[in-house]
């Protein structure tokens, strides 16, 4: 066989092996899955994540680490308790600012920006600062989510927290003016506008929380955190990650 043909065959073999799913005998990687996720980050069917940015990130990272993904559904309000109990080995779509205990995790590198923005109903006054919120203003939020910049305002009754099950529901409520404003990620807002249009929504956005997309291994996990996070960190800045984000219209 000519050398160039042999080299091509070896290259193709390497690519196929890299893309192949982990063998059934590979060590399990228990990944926490939350029912509050919606596209573009995740779509659940029968309590299992079937597609979305997070599904693709954990699947790709597990393959690179030689691990087998096992999804563990954990209610949003029980994530910290489940972590302390050692119920899962990996949590993605996460940021150190979203937990009061960031020191209890080994963190991946930031993969991309996931800052939250405040968007208003088209009939609500435009805001240039959160201090302009009024006690009667209803701000759409996801039940169980932490909003460090908004929570002092809610506690002081400078605005009303209007919880919904997930970000898709938050935006649907805003569109029909069941809330005046909504706190959502840019990716979720873009997905909503592409899927349902921008009816009822104002054109302006106010950045309220700067954050990045991380994955994290709880220190209660018995897996080697370095092994797990290596597969995730390899995605940072890679063509594979750009393809994942482009697949869900989040590459910007």
FIKOLZA-1660 file (N, C-alpha, C; in steps of 0.1 Angstrom, whole numbers, plus 5000, padded with zeros to 4 digits):
% residues 252
   i   px   py   pz ch aa at
   1 5008 4988 5000  A  X  N
   1 5000 5000 5000  A  X CA
   1 5009 5012 5000  A  X  C
   2 5006 5022 4991  A  X  N
   2 5014 5035 4991  A  X CA
   2 5013 5042 5005  A  X  C
   3 5025 5048 5008  A  X  N
   3 5025 5055 5021  A  X CA
   3 5014 5065 5023  A  X  C
   4 5011 5073 5012  A  X  N
   4 5001 5083 5014  A  X CA
   4 4987 5077 5017  A  X  C
   5 4984 5065 5011  A  X  N
   5 4972 5058 5013  A  X CA
   5 4971 5053 5027  A  X  C
   6 4982 5047 5032  A  X  N
   6 4982 5042 5045  A  X CA
   6 4980 5053 5055  A  X  C
   7 4987 5065 5053  A  X  N
   7 4985 5076 5062  A  X CA
   7 4971 5081 5062  A  X  C
   8 4964 5081 5050  A  X  N
   8 4950 5086 5050  A  X CA
   8 4942 5076 5058  A  X  C
   9 4944 5063 5056  A  X  N
   9 4936 5053 5063  A  X CA
   9 4937 5054 5078  A  X  C
  10 4950 5057 5083  A  X  N
  10 4952 5058 5097  A  X CA
  10 4945 5071 5102  A  X  C
  11 4945 5082 5094  A  X  N
  11 4939 5094 5098  A  X CA
  11 4924 5092 5100  A  X  C
  12 4918 5085 5090  A  X  N
  12 4903 5083 5090  A  X CA
  12 4900 5074 5102  A  X  C
  13 4908 5064 5105  A  X  N
  13 4905 5056 5116  A  X CA
  13 4905 5063 5129  A  X  C
  14 4915 5073 5130  A  X  N
  14 4916 5081 5142  A  X CA
  14 4904 5090 5144  A  X  C
  15 4899 5095 5133  A  X  N
  15 4887 5104 5134  A  X CA
  15 4875 5096 5138  A  X  C
  16 4873 5084 5132  A  X  N
  16 4862 5076 5136  A  X CA
  16 4862 5072 5150  A  X  C
  17 4874 5068 5155  A  X  N
  17 4875 5064 5169  A  X CA
  17 4872 5076 5178  A  X  C
  18 4877 5088 5175  A  X  N
  18 4874 5100 5183  A  X CA
  18 4859 5103 5184  A  X  C
  19 4852 5100 5173  A  X  N
  19 4838 5103 5173  A  X CA
  19 4829 5093 5179  A  X  C
  20 4834 5081 5181  A  X  N
  20 4826 5069 5185  A  X CA
  20 4822 5071 5200  A  X  C
  21 4810 5067 5203  A  X  N
  21 4806 5068 5217  A  X CA
  21 4814 5059 5226  A  X  C
  22 4814 5062 5239  A  X  N
  22 4821 5054 5248  A  X CA
  22 4815 5040 5249  A  X  C
  23 4824 5030 5251  A  X  N
  23 4819 5017 5252  A  X CA
  23 4810 5015 5265  A  X  C
  24 4801 5005 5264  A  X  N
  24 4792 5003 5276  A  X CA
  24 4800 5000 5289  A  X  C
  25 4812 4995 5287  A  X  N
  25 4820 4991 5299  A  X CA
  25 4828 5003 5304  A  X  C
  26 4827 5015 5297  A  X  N
  26 4835 5027 5302  A  X CA
  26 4829 5031 5315  A  X  C
  27 4838 5037 5324  A  X  N
  27 4833 5042 5337  A  X CA
  27 4821 5052 5335  A  X  C
  28 4811 5052 5343  A  X  N
  28 4800 5061 5342  A  X CA
  28 4803 5075 5347  A  X  C
  29 4798 5085 5340  A  X  N
  29 4799 5099 5343  A  X CA
  29 4785 5104 5346  A  X  C
  30 4782 5105 5359  A  X  N
  30 4768 5109 5363  A  X CA
  30 4767 5124 5362  A  X  C
  31 4758 5128 5352  A  X  N
  31 4757 5143 5349  A  X CA
  31 4743 5147 5355  A  X  C
  32 4744 5158 5362  A  X  N
  32 4731 5164 5368  A  X CA
  32 4724 5171 5357  A  X  C
  33 4711 5168 5356  A  X  N
  33 4702 5174 5346  A  X CA
  33 4690 5180 5353  A  X  C
  34 4688 5193 5349  A  X  N
  34 4677 5201 5356  A  X CA
  34 4665 5202 5347  A  X  C
  35 4653 5201 5352  A  X  N
  35 4641 5202 5345  A  X CA
  35 4638 5217 5341  A  X  C
  36 4646 5226 5346  A  X  N
  36 4644 5240 5342  A  X CA
  36 4651 5244 5329  A  X  C
  37 4659 5235 5323  A  X  N
  37 4666 5238 5311  A  X CA
  37 4656 5238 5299  A  X  C
  38 4658 5247 5290  A  X  N
  38 4651 5247 5277  A  X CA
  38 4661 5250 5266  A  X  C
  39 4657 5249 5254  A  X  N
  39 4666 5252 5243  A  X CA
  39 4669 5267 5243  A  X  C
  40 4681 5271 5239  A  X  N
  40 4691 5263 5232  A  X CA
  40 4700 5254 5241  A  X  C
  41 4699 5256 5254  A  X  N
  41 4708 5248 5263  A  X CA
  41 4704 5234 5265  A  X  C
  42 4691 5231 5265  A  X  N
  42 4688 5217 5267  A  X CA
  42 4673 5214 5265  A  X  C
  43 4670 5203 5258  A  X  N
  43 4656 5199 5257  A  X CA
  43 4655 5185 5263  A  X  C
  44 4645 5184 5272  A  X  N
  44 4643 5171 5280  A  X CA
  44 4630 5164 5274  A  X  C
  45 4631 5151 5273  A  X  N
  45 4620 5143 5270  A  X CA
  45 4620 5131 5280  A  X  C
  46 4609 5129 5287  A  X  N
  46 4609 5118 5297  A  X CA
  46 4621 5119 5307  A  X  C
  47 4623 5132 5311  A  X  N
  47 4633 5135 5321  A  X CA
  47 4648 5132 5317  A  X  C
  48 4649 5131 5304  A  X  N
  48 4663 5128 5298  A  X CA
  48 4666 5139 5288  A  X  C
  49 4678 5145 5289  A  X  N
  49 4683 5155 5280  A  X CA
  49 4685 5148 5266  A  X  C
  50 4679 5154 5256  A  X  N
  50 4680 5147 5242  A  X CA
  50 4688 5156 5232  A  X  C
  51 4688 5169 5234  A  X  N
  51 4696 5178 5225  A  X CA
  51 4698 5191 5232  A  X  C
  52 4706 5199 5226  A  X  N
  52 4709 5213 5231  A  X CA
  52 4724 5214 5233  A  X  C
  53 4728 5227 5236  A  X  N
  53 4742 5230 5238  A  X CA
  53 4748 5221 5249  A  X  C
  54 4741 5220 5261  A  X  N
  54 4747 5212 5272  A  X CA
  54 4747 5197 5269  A  X  C
  55 4737 5192 5262  A  X  N
  55 4738 5178 5257  A  X CA
  55 4750 5175 5249  A  X  C
  56 4753 5184 5239  A  X  N
  56 4764 5182 5230  A  X CA
  56 4777 5184 5237  A  X  C
  57 4778 5194 5247  A  X  N
  57 4790 5196 5254  A  X CA
  57 4794 5183 5263  A  X  C
  58 4784 5178 5270  A  X  N
  58 4787 5167 5279  A  X CA
  58 4790 5154 5271  A  X  C
  59 4783 5153 5260  A  X  N
  59 4785 5141 5252  A  X CA
  59 4799 5141 5246  A  X  C
  60 4803 5152 5240  A  X  N
  60 4816 5154 5234  A  X CA
  60 4827 5152 5244  A  X  C
  61 4825 5159 5256  A  X  N
  61 4836 5158 5266  A  X CA
  61 4837 5144 5272  A  X  C
  62 4826 5137 5274  A  X  N
  62 4827 5124 5279  A  X CA
  62 4834 5114 5269  A  X  C
  63 4831 5116 5256  A  X  N
  63 4838 5108 5246  A  X CA
  63 4853 5110 5247  A  X  C
  64 4857 5122 5248  A  X  N
  64 4871 5126 5248  A  X CA
  64 4878 5120 5261  A  X  C
  65 4870 5119 5272  A  X  N
  65 4876 5114 5284  A  X CA
  65 4874 5099 5286  A  X  C
  66 4868 5093 5276  A  X  N
  66 4866 5078 5277  A  X CA
  66 4856 5074 5288  A  X  C
  67 4846 5083 5290  A  X  N
  67 4836 5080 5300  A  X CA
  67 4822 5078 5294  A  X  C
  68 4813 5072 5301  A  X  N
  68 4799 5069 5296  A  X CA
  68 4789 5078 5304  A  X  C
  69 4782 5086 5297  A  X  N
  69 4773 5096 5303  A  X CA
  69 4761 5088 5309  A  X  C
  70 4758 5091 5322  A  X  N
  70 4746 5087 5328  A  X CA
  70 4739 5099 5334  A  X  C
  71 4727 5102 5329  A  X  N
  71 4720 5114 5333  A  X CA
  71 4713 5112 5346  A  X  C
  72 4714 5121 5355  A  X  N
  72 4707 5121 5368  A  X CA
  72 4699 5133 5369  A  X  C
  73 4685 5132 5369  A  X  N
  73 4677 5143 5370  A  X CA
  73 4676 5148 5385  A  X  C
  74 4679 5161 5386  A  X  N
  74 4679 5167 5400  A  X CA
  74 4671 5179 5399  A  X  C
  75 4661 5181 5408  A  X  N
  75 4653 5193 5408  A  X CA
  75 4662 5205 5411  A  X  C
  76 4659 5216 5405  A  X  N
  76 4668 5228 5406  A  X CA
  76 4670 5232 5421  A  X  C
  77 4660 5231 5429  A  X  N
  77 4661 5235 5443  A  X CA
  77 4669 5225 5451  A  X  C
  78 4672 5213 5446  A  X  N
  78 4679 5203 5453  A  X CA
  78 4693 5201 5448  A  X  C
  79 4698 5209 5439  A  X  N
  79 4711 5207 5433  A  X CA
  79 4722 5207 5443  A  X  C
  80 4722 5217 5452  A  X  N
  80 4733 5218 5462  A  X CA
  80 4732 5206 5472  A  X  C
  81 4720 5202 5476  A  X  N
  81 4719 5191 5485  A  X CA
  81 4724 5178 5478  A  X  C
  82 4720 5176 5466  A  X  N
  82 4724 5164 5458  A  X CA
  82 4739 5164 5456  A  X  C
  83 4745 5176 5454  A  X  N
  83 4760 5177 5453  A  X CA
  83 4766 5172 5466  A  X  C
  84 4761 5177 5477  A  X  N
  84 4767 5173 5490  A  X CA
  84 4766 5158 5493  A  X  C
  85 4755 5152 5487  A  X  N
  85 4753 5138 5489  A  X CA
  85 4761 5129 5479  A  X  C
  86 4768 5136 5470  A  X  N
  86 4776 5128 5460  A  X CA
  86 4767 5121 5450  A  X  C
  87 4756 5128 5446  A  X  N
  87 4746 5122 5437  A  X CA
  87 4750 5123 5422  A  X  C
  88 4760 5132 5419  A  X  N
  88 4764 5133 5405  A  X CA
  88 4779 5137 5405  A  X  C
  89 4785 5136 5393  A  X  N
  89 4799 5138 5391  A  X CA
  89 4802 5151 5382  A  X  C
  90 4792 5156 5376  A  X  N
  90 4794 5167 5367  A  X CA
  90 4781 5176 5366  A  X  C
  91 4784 5189 5366  A  X  N
  91 4773 5198 5365  A  X CA
  91 4777 5209 5354  A  X  C
  92 4769 5210 5344  A  X  N
  92 4772 5220 5333  A  X CA
  92 4761 5230 5332  A  X  C
  93 4764 5240 5324  A  X  N
  93 4755 5252 5323  A  X CA
  93 4755 5258 5337  A  X  C
  94 4767 5262 5342  A  X  N
  94 4769 5265 5356  A  X CA
  94 4779 5276 5356  A  X  C
  95 4780 5284 5367  A  X  N
  95 4790 5295 5368  A  X CA
  95 4792 5296 5383  A  X  C
  96 4805 5300 5387  A  X  N
  96 4808 5302 5401  A  X CA
  96 4799 5312 5408  A  X  C
  97 4794 5322 5401  A  X  N
  97 4786 5332 5408  A  X CA
  97 4771 5327 5410  A  X  C
  98 4768 5315 5405  A  X  N
  98 4754 5310 5407  A  X CA
  98 4753 5301 5419  A  X  C
  99 4763 5299 5427  A  X  N
  99 4763 5291 5438  A  X CA
  99 4769 5298 5450  A  X  C
 100 4764 5296 5462  A  X  N
 100 4770 5302 5474  A  X CA
 100 4783 5294 5478  A  X  C
 101 4785 5282 5472  A  X  N
 101 4796 5274 5476  A  X CA
 101 4805 5270 5464  A  X  C
 102 4811 5280 5457  A  X  N
 102 4819 5276 5445  A  X CA
 102 4832 5268 5449  A  X  C
 103 4836 5269 5462  A  X  N
 103 4848 5262 5466  A  X CA
 103 4845 5247 5468  A  X  C
 104 4833 5243 5466  A  X  N
 104 4830 5228 5467  A  X CA
 104 4831 5221 5454  A  X  C
 105 4835 5228 5444  A  X  N
 105 4836 5222 5430  A  X CA
 105 4850 5225 5425  A  X  C
 106 4854 5216 5415  A  X  N
 106 4865 5218 5406  A  X CA
 106 4859 5223 5393  A  X  C
 107 4864 5235 5389  A  X  N
 107 4858 5242 5378  A  X CA
 107 4865 5240 5365  A  X  C
 108 4857 5239 5354  A  X  N
 108 4863 5239 5341  A  X CA
 108 4867 5254 5337  A  X  C
 109 4874 5255 5326  A  X  N
 109 4877 5268 5320  A  X CA
 109 4863 5273 5315  A  X  C
 110 4862 5287 5314  A  X  N
 110 4849 5292 5308  A  X CA
 110 4849 5289 5293  A  X  C
 111 4838 5284 5288  A  X  N
 111 4837 5280 5274  A  X CA
 111 4831 5291 5265  A  X  C
 112 4821 5298 5271  A  X  N
 112 4816 5309 5263  A  X CA
 112 4808 5318 5273  A  X  C
 113 4804 5330 5268  A  X  N
 113 4797 5340 5276  A  X CA
 113 4782 5336 5277  A  X  C
 114 4776 5337 5289  A  X  N
 114 4762 5335 5291  A  X CA
 114 4755 5345 5300  A  X  C
 115 4760 5358 5298  A  X  N
 115 4754 5369 5306  A  X CA
 115 4739 5370 5305  A  X  C
 116 4733 5373 5316  A  X  N
 116 4719 5376 5317  A  X CA
 116 4716 5390 5313  A  X  C
 117 4705 5392 5306  A  X  N
 117 4700 5405 5302  A  X CA
 117 4686 5407 5308  A  X  C
 118 4683 5420 5310  A  X  N
 118 4669 5423 5313  A  X CA
 118 4662 5428 5300  A  X  C
 119 4651 5422 5297  A  X  N
 119 4644 5427 5285  A  X CA
 119 4630 5430 5289  A  X  C
 120 4624 5440 5283  A  X  N
 120 4611 5445 5287  A  X CA
 120 4600 5442 5278  A  X  C
 121 4587 5442 5282  A  X  N
 121 4576 5442 5273  A  X CA
 121 4576 5455 5266  A  X  C
 122 4571 5455 5254  A  X  N
 122 4571 5467 5245  A  X CA
 122 4564 5479 5251  A  X  C
 123 4554 5476 5261  A  X  N
 123 4547 5487 5267  A  X CA
 123 4553 5492 5280  A  X  C
 124 4563 5485 5285  A  X  N
 124 4570 5489 5297  A  X CA
 124 4581 5499 5295  A  X  C
 125 4583 5508 5304  A  X  N
 125 4593 5518 5302  A  X CA
 125 4607 5512 5300  A  X  C
 126 4615 5518 5291  A  X  N
 126 4629 5513 5289  A  X CA
 126 4637 5516 5302  A  X  C
 127 4645 5507 5306  A  X  N
 127 4654 5509 5317  A  X CA
 127 4669 5510 5313  A  X  C
 128 4676 5519 5319  A  X  N
 128 4690 5520 5317  A  X CA
 128 4698 5516 5329  A  X  C
 129 4691 5514 5340  A  X  N
 129 4697 5509 5353  A  X CA
 129 4686 5502 5361  A  X  C
 130 4691 5492 5369  A  X  N
 130 4681 5485 5377  A  X CA
 130 4675 5494 5388  A  X  C
 131 4681 5504 5391  A  X  N
 131 4676 5513 5401  A  X CA
 131 4663 5520 5397  A  X  C
 132 4660 5519 5383  A  X  N
 132 4648 5526 5378  A  X CA
 132 4636 5516 5380  A  X  C
 133 4638 5504 5384  A  X  N
 133 4627 5495 5387  A  X CA
 133 4618 5501 5397  A  X  C
 134 4604 5499 5396  A  X  N
 134 4595 5504 5405  A  X CA
 134 4588 5493 5413  A  X  C
 135 4583 5495 5425  A  X  N
 135 4577 5484 5433  A  X CA
 135 4567 5476 5426  A  X  C
 136 4560 5483 5417  A  X  N
 136 4549 5476 5410  A  X CA
 136 4554 5467 5398  A  X  C
 137 4567 5469 5394  A  X  N
 137 4572 5462 5382  A  X CA
 137 4574 5447 5385  A  X  C
 138 4569 5439 5377  A  X  N
 138 4570 5424 5378  A  X CA
 138 4581 5419 5369  A  X  C
 139 4591 5413 5375  A  X  N
 139 4603 5408 5368  A  X CA
 139 4603 5393 5367  A  X  C
 140 4602 5388 5354  A  X  N
 140 4602 5373 5352  A  X CA
 140 4615 5367 5355  A  X  C
 141 4615 5356 5363  A  X  N
 141 4627 5348 5367  A  X CA
 141 4623 5334 5367  A  X  C
 142 4634 5325 5368  A  X  N
 142 4632 5311 5368  A  X CA
 142 4632 5306 5383  A  X  C
 143 4623 5298 5387  A  X  N
 143 4622 5293 5400  A  X CA
 143 4635 5286 5404  A  X  C
 144 4640 5290 5415  A  X  N
 144 4652 5284 5420  A  X CA
 144 4665 5290 5415  A  X  C
 145 4665 5299 5405  A  X  N
 145 4677 5305 5400  A  X CA
 145 4681 5316 5409  A  X  C
 146 4694 5319 5409  A  X  N
 146 4700 5330 5417  A  X CA
 146 4702 5342 5408  A  X  C
 147 4699 5354 5412  A  X  N
 147 4701 5366 5405  A  X CA
 147 4707 5376 5414  A  X  C
 148 4720 5376 5416  A  X  N
 148 4727 5384 5426  A  X CA
 148 4724 5399 5425  A  X  C
 149 4722 5404 5413  A  X  N
 149 4720 5419 5412  A  X CA
 149 4705 5422 5414  A  X  C
 150 4696 5413 5413  A  X  N
 150 4682 5416 5414  A  X CA
 150 4677 5412 5428  A  X  C
 151 4683 5402 5435  A  X  N
 151 4678 5398 5448  A  X CA
 151 4677 5409 5458  A  X  C
 152 4687 5418 5459  A  X  N
 152 4685 5429 5469  A  X CA
 152 4673 5438 5466  A  X  C
 153 4670 5439 5453  A  X  N
 153 4658 5447 5450  A  X CA
 153 4645 5440 5453  A  X  C
 154 4645 5427 5451  A  X  N
 154 4633 5419 5455  A  X CA
 154 4631 5420 5470  A  X  C
 155 4642 5418 5478  A  X  N
 155 4642 5418 5492  A  X CA
 155 4637 5432 5498  A  X  C
 156 4641 5443 5491  A  X  N
 156 4637 5456 5495  A  X CA
 156 4623 5460 5489  A  X  C
 157 4617 5451 5482  A  X  N
 157 4604 5453 5475  A  X CA
 157 4604 5465 5466  A  X  C
 158 4616 5466 5459  A  X  N
 158 4617 5476 5448  A  X CA
 158 4612 5471 5435  A  X  C
 159 4609 5458 5435  A  X  N
 159 4604 5451 5423  A  X CA
 159 4598 5438 5428  A  X  C
 160 4590 5432 5419  A  X  N
 160 4583 5419 5423  A  X CA
 160 4590 5408 5415  A  X  C
 161 4593 5397 5422  A  X  N
 161 4598 5385 5415  A  X CA
 161 4587 5377 5410  A  X  C
 162 4587 5374 5397  A  X  N
 162 4576 5366 5390  A  X CA
 162 4582 5353 5385  A  X  C
 163 4581 5342 5393  A  X  N
 163 4588 5330 5389  A  X CA
 163 4580 5322 5379  A  X  C
 164 4588 5315 5370  A  X  N
 164 4582 5305 5361  A  X CA
 164 4591 5293 5361  A  X  C
 165 4586 5282 5355  A  X  N
 165 4594 5270 5355  A  X CA
 165 4607 5270 5348  A  X  C
 166 4608 5277 5337  A  X  N
 166 4620 5278 5329  A  X CA
 166 4620 5291 5321  A  X  C
 167 4632 5293 5314  A  X  N
 167 4633 5305 5307  A  X CA
 167 4623 5307 5295  A  X  C
 168 4620 5296 5289  A  X  N
 168 4610 5296 5278  A  X CA
 168 4596 5302 5284  A  X  C
 169 4592 5297 5295  A  X  N
 169 4580 5302 5302  A  X CA
 169 4581 5316 5306  A  X  C
 170 4593 5320 5311  A  X  N
 170 4595 5334 5315  A  X CA
 170 4593 5343 5303  A  X  C
 171 4598 5339 5291  A  X  N
 171 4596 5348 5279  A  X CA
 171 4582 5348 5273  A  X  C
 172 4576 5336 5275  A  X  N
 172 4562 5336 5270  A  X CA
 172 4553 5345 5279  A  X  C
 173 4555 5345 5292  A  X  N
 173 4548 5353 5301  A  X CA
 173 4550 5368 5298  A  X  C
 174 4563 5371 5294  A  X  N
 174 4566 5385 5291  A  X CA
 174 4559 5389 5278  A  X  C
 175 4559 5380 5268  A  X  N
 175 4553 5384 5255  A  X CA
 175 4538 5387 5256  A  X  C
 176 4531 5381 5266  A  X  N
 176 4517 5384 5268  A  X CA
 176 4514 5394 5279  A  X  C
 177 4525 5400 5284  A  X  N
 177 4525 5411 5294  A  X CA
 177 4520 5406 5308  A  X  C
 178 4523 5393 5311  A  X  N
 178 4520 5388 5324  A  X CA
 178 4532 5392 5334  A  X  C
 179 4542 5398 5328  A  X  N
 179 4553 5404 5336  A  X CA
 179 4557 5416 5328  A  X  C
 180 4564 5425 5334  A  X  N
 180 4568 5438 5328  A  X CA
 180 4582 5436 5322  A  X  C
 181 4591 5428 5328  A  X  N
 181 4605 5426 5324  A  X CA
 181 4608 5412 5327  A  X  C
 182 4619 5407 5320  A  X  N
 182 4623 5393 5322  A  X CA
 182 4639 5393 5323  A  X  C
 183 4644 5385 5332  A  X  N
 183 4658 5383 5333  A  X CA
 183 4662 5369 5326  A  X  C
 184 4669 5370 5315  A  X  N
 184 4671 5358 5307  A  X CA
 184 4685 5358 5301  A  X  C
 185 4691 5347 5297  A  X  N
 185 4703 5347 5290  A  X CA
 185 4701 5352 5276  A  X  C
 186 4712 5358 5270  A  X  N
 186 4711 5362 5256  A  X CA
 186 4707 5351 5247  A  X  C
 187 4713 5339 5250  A  X  N
 187 4711 5327 5241  A  X CA
 187 4696 5323 5241  A  X  C
 188 4690 5324 5253  A  X  N
 188 4676 5320 5254  A  X CA
 188 4667 5330 5247  A  X  C
 189 4670 5343 5249  A  X  N
 189 4663 5353 5242  A  X CA
 189 4664 5352 5227  A  X  C
 190 4676 5350 5222  A  X  N
 190 4677 5348 5207  A  X CA
 190 4669 5336 5202  A  X  C
 191 4670 5325 5210  A  X  N
 191 4662 5313 5206  A  X CA
 191 4647 5316 5205  A  X  C
 192 4642 5323 5215  A  X  N
 192 4628 5326 5216  A  X CA
 192 4624 5335 5204  A  X  C
 193 4632 5345 5201  A  X  N
 193 4629 5354 5189  A  X CA
 193 4629 5346 5176  A  X  C
 194 4639 5337 5174  A  X  N
 194 4639 5329 5162  A  X CA
 194 4628 5320 5161  A  X  C
 195 4623 5314 5172  A  X  N
 195 4613 5304 5172  A  X CA
 195 4599 5310 5172  A  X  C
 196 4597 5320 5180  A  X  N
 196 4583 5326 5182  A  X CA
 196 4581 5340 5177  A  X  C
 197 4593 5346 5173  A  X  N
 197 4592 5360 5169  A  X CA
 197 4593 5369 5181  A  X  C
 198 4593 5382 5178  A  X  N
 198 4596 5392 5189  A  X CA
 198 4583 5400 5193  A  X  C
 199 4571 5394 5190  A  X  N
 199 4559 5400 5194  A  X CA
 199 4558 5403 5209  A  X  C
 200 4555 5415 5213  A  X  N
 200 4553 5418 5227  A  X CA
 200 4566 5422 5234  A  X  C
 201 4578 5420 5227  A  X  N
 201 4591 5423 5234  A  X CA
 201 4596 5436 5229  A  X  C
 202 4602 5443 5238  A  X  N
 202 4610 5455 5235  A  X CA
 202 4623 5452 5228  A  X  C
 203 4628 5461 5220  A  X  N
 203 4640 5459 5213  A  X CA
 203 4653 5461 5221  A  X  C
 204 4652 5467 5233  A  X  N
 204 4664 5470 5241  A  X CA
 204 4667 5458 5250  A  X  C
 205 4680 5458 5255  A  X  N
 205 4685 5448 5265  A  X CA
 205 4694 5456 5274  A  X  C
 206 4693 5452 5287  A  X  N
 206 4702 5457 5297  A  X CA
 206 4709 5446 5304  A  X  C
 207 4722 5445 5302  A  X  N
 207 4730 5435 5309  A  X CA
 207 4730 5436 5324  A  X  C
 208 4726 5425 5331  A  X  N
 208 4724 5426 5345  A  X CA
 208 4734 5417 5353  A  X  C
 209 4738 5406 5346  A  X  N
 209 4747 5396 5352  A  X CA
 209 4757 5392 5342  A  X  C
 210 4770 5394 5345  A  X  N
 210 4780 5389 5336  A  X CA
 210 4785 5375 5341  A  X  C
 211 4784 5366 5332  A  X  N
 211 4788 5352 5336  A  X CA
 211 4792 5344 5324  A  X  C
 212 4799 5333 5326  A  X  N
 212 4803 5324 5315  A  X CA
 212 4799 5310 5318  A  X  C
 213 4798 5302 5307  A  X  N
 213 4794 5288 5308  A  X CA
 213 4805 5280 5313  A  X  C
 214 4803 5273 5324  A  X  N
 214 4813 5264 5330  A  X CA
 214 4807 5250 5332  A  X  C
 215 4815 5240 5333  A  X  N
 215 4811 5228 5339  A  X CA
 215 4819 5226 5352  A  X  C
 216 4815 5218 5361  A  X  N
 216 4821 5217 5374  A  X CA
 216 4820 5203 5380  A  X  C
 217 4830 5197 5386  A  X  N
 217 4830 5184 5392  A  X CA
 217 4829 5186 5407  A  X  C
 218 4819 5182 5414  A  X  N
 218 4818 5183 5428  A  X CA
 218 4830 5176 5435  A  X  C
 219 4835 5182 5446  A  X  N
 219 4846 5175 5453  A  X CA
 219 4841 5163 5460  A  X  C
 220 4828 5160 5460  A  X  N
 220 4823 5148 5466  A  X CA
 220 4824 5136 5456  A  X  C
 221 4826 5139 5443  A  X  N
 221 4827 5129 5433  A  X CA
 221 4839 5120 5435  A  X  C
 222 4838 5107 5432  A  X  N
 222 4849 5098 5433  A  X CA
 222 4857 5097 5420  A  X  C
 223 4852 5104 5409  A  X  N
 223 4860 5104 5397  A  X CA
 223 4871 5113 5398  A  X  C
 224 4881 5111 5389  A  X  N
 224 4893 5120 5388  A  X CA
 224 4888 5133 5381  A  X  C
 225 4888 5144 5388  A  X  N
 225 4883 5156 5383  A  X CA
 225 4891 5161 5371  A  X  C
 226 4904 5159 5372  A  X  N
 226 4913 5163 5361  A  X CA
 226 4909 5156 5348  A  X  C
 227 4906 5143 5349  A  X  N
 227 4903 5136 5337  A  X CA
 227 4889 5141 5331  A  X  C
 228 4880 5143 5340  A  X  N
 228 4867 5148 5335  A  X CA
 228 4868 5162 5329  A  X  C
 229 4875 5171 5336  A  X  N
 229 4875 5185 5331  A  X CA
 229 4885 5186 5319  A  X  C
 230 4894 5177 5317  A  X  N
 230 4903 5178 5305  A  X CA
 230 4895 5177 5292  A  X  C
 231 4885 5168 5292  A  X  N
 231 4876 5166 5280  A  X CA
 231 4868 5179 5277  A  X  C
 232 4865 5186 5288  A  X  N
 232 4857 5199 5286  A  X CA
 232 4866 5210 5282  A  X  C
 233 4878 5211 5289  A  X  N
 233 4887 5222 5286  A  X CA
 233 4892 5221 5272  A  X  C
 234 4893 5209 5266  A  X  N
 234 4897 5208 5252  A  X CA
 234 4888 5215 5243  A  X  C
 235 4875 5217 5247  A  X  N
 235 4865 5223 5238  A  X CA
 235 4867 5238 5237  A  X  C
 236 4873 5244 5247  A  X  N
 236 4874 5259 5247  A  X CA
 236 4881 5264 5234  A  X  C
 237 4875 5272 5227  A  X  N
 237 4881 5278 5215  A  X CA
 237 4882 5269 5203  A  X  C
 238 4876 5257 5204  A  X  N
 238 4878 5247 5194  A  X CA
 238 4867 5248 5183  A  X  C
 239 4870 5242 5172  A  X  N
 239 4861 5241 5161  A  X CA
 239 4848 5233 5165  A  X  C
 240 4850 5223 5173  A  X  N
 240 4839 5215 5178  A  X CA
 240 4829 5223 5186  A  X  C
 241 4834 5232 5195  A  X  N
 241 4825 5241 5202  A  X CA
 241 4818 5251 5193  A  X  C
 242 4826 5256 5184  A  X  N
 242 4819 5266 5175  A  X CA
 242 4808 5259 5167  A  X  C
 243 4810 5247 5163  A  X  N
 243 4800 5239 5156  A  X CA
 243 4787 5237 5165  A  X  C
 244 4790 5234 5178  A  X  N
 244 4779 5232 5187  A  X CA
 244 4771 5245 5189  A  X  C
 245 4777 5256 5191  A  X  N
 245 4770 5268 5192  A  X CA
 245 4763 5273 5180  A  X  C
 246 4769 5270 5168  A  X  N
 246 4763 5274 5156  A  X CA
 246 4750 5265 5153  A  X  C
 247 4751 5253 5158  A  X  N
 247 4739 5244 5156  A  X CA
 247 4727 5249 5162  A  X  C
 248 4729 5257 5173  A  X  N
 248 4717 5262 5181  A  X CA
 248 4716 5277 5180  A  X  C
 249 4723 5283 5170  A  X  N
 249 4722 5297 5167  A  X CA
 249 4728 5305 5178  A  X  C
 250 4738 5300 5185  A  X  N
 250 4743 5308 5197  A  X CA
 250 4758 5312 5194  A  X  C
 251 4762 5312 5182  A  X  N
 251 4776 5315 5179  A  X CA
 251 4777 5330 5176  A  X  C
 252 4778 5338 5187  A  X  N
 252 4781 5352 5185  A  X CA
 252 4789 5357 5197  A  X  C
% end
